[in-house]
Structure formats: structure tokens, C-alpha cells
């Protein structure tokens, strides 16, 4: 079993957060994003990274 950033077991919620973050980063890589959508994605990525303790 994997260890989480807190030293305990790697939880389903941590996995879910990682998958959400990866999905948002993939959306951000799209070439046809409007400036508003790009800004929204960046804000959501920053929020999740803060939640995960990555900032």
C-alpha cells in the first residue's frame, strides 16, 4: 500500500484529487481554449494544488 503525503495510507480521496488535477491539466493543454476558460482552469488547478498541499 502506498503512503500519503501525511505519512498514513494513500486514500481514495487523495487519488481522486490527483485524477481531478490531471484532468484539469489535460484540459488546459487544449489549443482552442477561450481566455475565460483558461483562467477558470488555472484557478481551479491552484485551488486543488492548495488543497493537496502542493503549493
C-alpha positions as CSV (number, residue, x, y, z in Angstrom):
1,X,0.0,0.0,0.0
2,X,1.3,3.5,-0.9
3,X,1.9,6.1,1.8
4,X,0.3,9.5,1.5
5,X,1.9,12.9,1.9
6,X,0.8,12.9,5.6
7,X,2.6,9.6,6.2
8,X,-0.5,7.4,6.5
9,X,-2.2,5.3,3.9
10,X,-2.8,6.6,0.5
11,X,-6.6,7.3,0.5
12,X,-9.3,7.2,-2.2
13,X,-9.8,11.0,-1.7
14,X,-6.1,11.7,-2.4
15,X,-6.3,9.5,-5.5
16,X,-9.5,11.4,-6.6
17,X,-7.8,14.8,-6.1
18,X,-4.9,13.7,-8.2
19,X,-7.1,12.5,-11.0
20,X,-9.1,15.7,-11.0
21,X,-5.9,17.7,-11.1
22,X,-4.6,15.6,-14.1
23,X,-7.9,16.1,-15.9
24,X,-7.8,19.8,-15.4
25,X,-4.2,20.0,-16.6
26,X,-5.1,18.0,-19.7
27,X,-8.0,20.4,-20.5
28,X,-5.5,23.3,-20.0
29,X,-3.3,21.8,-22.7
30,X,-6.0,22.2,-25.3
31,X,-5.2,24.8,-28.0
32,X,-8.7,26.1,-28.6
33,X,-9.4,27.5,-25.1
34,X,-11.0,30.8,-24.6
35,X,-9.2,33.2,-22.2
36,X,-12.1,32.9,-19.7
37,X,-11.9,29.1,-19.7
38,X,-8.2,29.1,-19.4
39,X,-8.4,31.5,-16.4
40,X,-11.0,29.3,-14.8
41,X,-8.9,26.2,-15.2
42,X,-5.9,27.9,-13.7
43,X,-7.9,29.0,-10.7
44,X,-9.3,25.5,-10.2
45,X,-5.8,23.9,-10.6
46,X,-4.4,26.3,-8.0
47,X,-7.3,25.6,-5.6
48,X,-6.8,21.8,-5.8
49,X,-3.0,22.1,-5.5
50,X,-3.5,24.1,-2.3
51,X,-5.9,21.5,-1.0
52,X,-3.4,18.8,-1.7
53,X,-0.5,20.8,-0.1
54,X,1.4,21.2,-3.4
55,X,1.7,25.0,-3.4
